[in-house]
Amino acid sequence: MTYPTSSTSINGMPDLSYRYGSRRNLISRFLSILAALFSVIAVLPLVAVLAYVLIKGGSMISPRLFTELPPAPGLSGGGIGNAILGSILVTVIAALIAIPVGVGGGIYVAEYSRGGTFAQFIRFGTNVLSGVPSIIAGVFVYATIVATRLFFGNSYSALAGGVALSVLMLPTVIKTTDEGLKLVPNDLRRAALGVGASQFVTIVRITLPSAFMPIATGVVLSIARAAGETAPLIFTALNNNFWPQDLFSNFWTTNNPILNPISTLSVLIYNFAQLPYEPQIELAWAASFVLLMFILVINLLARWLGRFATNSIQES
């Protein structure tokens, strides 16, 4: 199909055909190519990191990596099973603290405050807290919990690490809960109040279930951020080269693993990467691969929840 190149009118109508050689079309194509190039450059670091970690750490993946303890410095073999279990434990503790507090704060801001001064202060505070460096959260928890031995006279502990990570999770949970509840149509609230339901019953039975998917997406994203943090755990959970044992039988004693130092993937990577021994460096790469895959799966889950939430809102 050919296009006329003349700009003269045809039967009194202006010529609106696309002209490949015009200056503005050439500039448009150049800018489109430039934007695509910048997009590739933006994604290139992610691809490079994934590929490099896969090459360096993927070859170390084996059953013993998940079931054995790290070897002594300079020795080969072993695994990172205690660090994997410790990371899961610390992340669960952080989620148990941050999710109720964050969801509750988001509910208050969205449903009870009615846009007052205090609600604006909470929103401003969460925005500021989301930009605070993670090491500041670690130093704060160290000064208030670890140094003062607040938890039954113990200093470094998995519980202190969970508290530090929960501080980092809170802004994301509060903001996503707030925004998720804003997406719920006010007609649903009016209908529930019109049939005699109290505001509490309306929130529990109507608005929260309707905003479940956006809230769940924010929770998953906050867990993904907390799972990869290193600096707060260095100041709080420290490290431990042994398995967390007797979690439930010693639950009410100071020997509980929750109240003692515990190994985590991020701290293990930090420690082993500095050693001059090749076996430990290889284990650091393997731990990096495991942690990266864990965060990648969580982010994919968050994207799936977000897409599911969008489809549900559109259908409703």
N, C-alpha and C positions, 0 to 999 in steps of 0.2 A: 504493500500500500504506500503510495507516495503522498507527500504533503506539499501544498503550495508554499513557496518561500516568499511570495509577495505579500506585502501588508496592505495592498489596496483592497477596497471593498468589492464584494461580489453581490450583484443585484441589490446594491444599497446596504448590505450587511457587512459589518467589519470582519476581517479575516482573523479568526481565533485559532487557527491551526498552530500546532507546536512546531517551532523553528529550532532545529538542532544547533544551528550556527550562531544564534543570537547571543549577545554578551551576557545577559542575565541568566540564560539557561546554562551557559558554560560555567558561570560562577556558581550556580545552584548545584551542578554536578560535582564541581570541585569541592564545595563545602560538604556535600553528602559523603564523598570519598574520605574527606578529612575527618568527619565525625565518625565514620566507620573505623578508620584507623585508630582514633583515640579510644574507641570502645574496645578494640582488640588489645591495645596497650593497657587499658584498665583491667582487663580480664587476664592478661598474660601473667602477672605475679601469682594469681591463684593457681593457674594451670602449672606454672613452674614449681610452686611449692608442693602441690599434690604429686606431681611427677617425681620430684626429687625425693620426697619422703617415701613414696611408694617404692622407688628403686633402692633406697638405703635401708628402709625398715621393713618392707614387705617380705624380703627374703628371710627375715628372722622369725616370721610367724610360724608357730608350731604349738602343739598341745602343751608342751612343757613351759612355754612362755607364760601361760595363764595359770599354771598349777604349781610352780616352784618359786622359791625365794631368790633374790639377787645373790650372786656369788660374792665372795670376798674380793677386795680390790686386786686386780691383776689376774684373777682366775676366770676361766671361761665357763660357759654353761649357765644354768640357772634360768630364772624367769622374773616376771614382774607381777606375780599373782597378788602379793600383798598390797602393791600400789594400786592395782585395779580395784580391789575390794575396798581399800581406803578411800579412793576417789568416789566410789559409789556411796559409801557411808557418809562422807562429809557433804556430798551434794544432796543426799536425802535429808540430812539434818538441816541444811540451809533451806531446802524447799519446805520442810515442815514449819520453819519459822517464818519465811517470807511470804508464802502463799496465803495463809489466813490473815496476816497483818496487811499485806498488799491488797488483797481482794476486799477486806473490810474497809481500808482507807479509800479505795476506789468507789465502793458503794456509798460511803458517806459523802464524798465529793460530788458524785453524780446524782444521788437521790435525796439526800437530807440537807445539804448545805444551801441549795438553791442559788448558787453563784455568789455567795457572800464573800466578805473580806477574808475570812479564815480559809475558805475553799481556794481562793486565789493564792493565798500564802502557801497552801499545801501544794498546789500545782507548780508554783514557782520553786518551792523547795525540792520537789521531785526532779524538776528540770536541772537544777543546780547539782543535785546529788548524782544524777546520771552522768554528769561530766567530771565528777571527782575521780582522780587517779586511784586505781585499785590499791596501790601501796599505802595511800592515806588511810583507807579503811583498815588495812592490816595493822598499821601503827596505832590507830585509834583503839582497836580491839586489844592489841597487845598492852597498851597503857591501862585500859579499863578492866580487862579480864585476866590476861596472862600475868602481868606484873603484880597485880593485887591478889592473885590466887583466889579469885572469886568463887570458882566452882569446887567446893569441898577441899580447898587447900591445894588443888592441883594447878600447875602453871600451863604449859603447852598441852593442848588436847584437841581431839577431833571436834569436840563441842565448840571450842573457841574458833576453830577453823570454819565450822558451819555458821557461826554467828557473823564472822567476817564476810563470808560469801553471801549471806542473806542481806547484808547491807547493800551489796552490789545488785542483788536481785530486786530489791524493793521498788526502785523507781520504775522499772519496766512493768512490773505487775500492777502497780497503782495506775500508771498511765493507760495501759491496755484495758484494764477494768473500767476506768473512767470513760474511755472512748468507746468501748464495747457497749456499755449501758446507754450511751448517747444515741447509738444506732437503733435502739428499741423504740418503735413508734409510741408516741404519747397516747394514742388511741387505746392501746392495750392497757395502759395504766388507768385511764379514765373509765374504761369498761369494768376493770376489776374493782375500782373504788365505787363505781355506780351500783354494783350488786352487793355492796356492803363489806367488802374486804378491807382490812386495815392496810396501812402502808407497808408494814412488815410482811404481811402475808402476800401482798402484791409483789414485793421485791423477791421473796423466796420462791413463790409459785409461778410468777409471770416473767419479770424482767431478767432475773438471773438465768433461768433456763434458756430464754431467748438469746442472751448474750454469751452463752456458754462457749461457743466456738472461738469468738475473738479473745475471750479471756484465756482459754486454754492455749491459744497461739502465743499470747504474751508470756504465759507461764513457761512454755517450752523454750521460747527464745531466752528468757532469763536463766533457765537452767543451763542452756548451751553456753551462755556467757560465763556463768559461775564455774562450770566444769573445767574451763581452760585457764583459769587464773592461777598465777604462781606466787606473786608477791604477798598477798594476804596470808597464804598458807605457810610461807617461810616464817612469818612472825607469830603464827598462832598454832598450827598443827605440827610444825617442825618436821620430823621424820622418824621413821621406825623401820628397822630391817627385819622385823618378825611379823608373823601373822596376827591379826586381831583375834584374840581368843576369848571364849567364855563371855560372849556379848550379853546373853540373856541370863546365864546363871549368876553372873556378878553384876547384874544390872544396878543394884542398890549399893554397891560398894565402890571404894575409890580405885579398885583394880579393874573397873570396867574400861574396855578399850576406848569408849567415848570420852572418858576423862583423862586419857593419856595420849602422848604423842602418837601420830599415825602417819604411815607413808601414803603419798598420793602420786599420781602420774606426773603432774606438772613439776613437783619438787624433785622427784626422782630424775626427770629429764635435766633439770637445772644442775643437780649434783653430779650426775654421771657425765654430762657433757664437759665438765671442767677437769675430769680426771685424765691423766696421761696414758691410761690403759685402753687398748683397743676393744677388749670384750665389754667393758662398761660403756664405751662410746657406741658400740653396736646395740647394746640394750637401750641406750637413750634414743637411738633412732627407731627401734622397735616400739618403744613406749610412745614416741611421737606419732608413729603410724596408728597405733591403737587409739590414742587420744583424738587424733584428727578424724578418724573414721567415726568415733563416737559423736563428736560435735557435728560432723557432716550428716549423720543419720538424724540427729535431733533437729537440725535445720531443715532437712527434707520433711520431717514430720510436721514442723511448724508451717512450712509452705503448704502442705496438704491440708492441714487444719484451716489455714487461711483461705484456701480455695474453696474448701467445703463450706466455710462460713459465708463466703461471698455468694455461692450458689444458693444457700439456704435463705439469705436475705432477699435475693432477687426473686426466688420462688414465692416468698411470703408477701 
